[in-house]
Every structure is written in C-alpha cells, then in structure tokens.
Amino acid sequence: MFAVVGDSKLEKVLIELDNKLFQKKEKELVEKYFNVADIDKAWEFVRS
C-alpha cells in the first residue's frame, strides 16, 4: 500500500486516476491520497 500525503486537489485526482487506469487494486498495489491533516489516517492505511 502506498499513501500520498499532501495539500493538493490535483494530487488527489491524479492518484485516483492512476488507480483506475492501471487497476492496481487487483495487484494489491493501492495508492491513496490523504490531506496533511489526516496524516494519522495515512499511517493506519500503510500499516494495514
């Protein structure tokens, strides 16, 4: 799992698009965007 932490709507859209285009969920290579305020949630996601 891969967490991207930032403060950009563009980054969020690009991460979602990347997951859809390359269908990484099937390969368990999931990327997810988190806002800077949600850094604890990002760590939880990576550790799960």
Secondary structure, 3 states (H helix, E strand, C coil): CEEEEECCHHHHHHHHHHHHHHCHHHHCCCEEEEEHHHHHHHHHHHHC
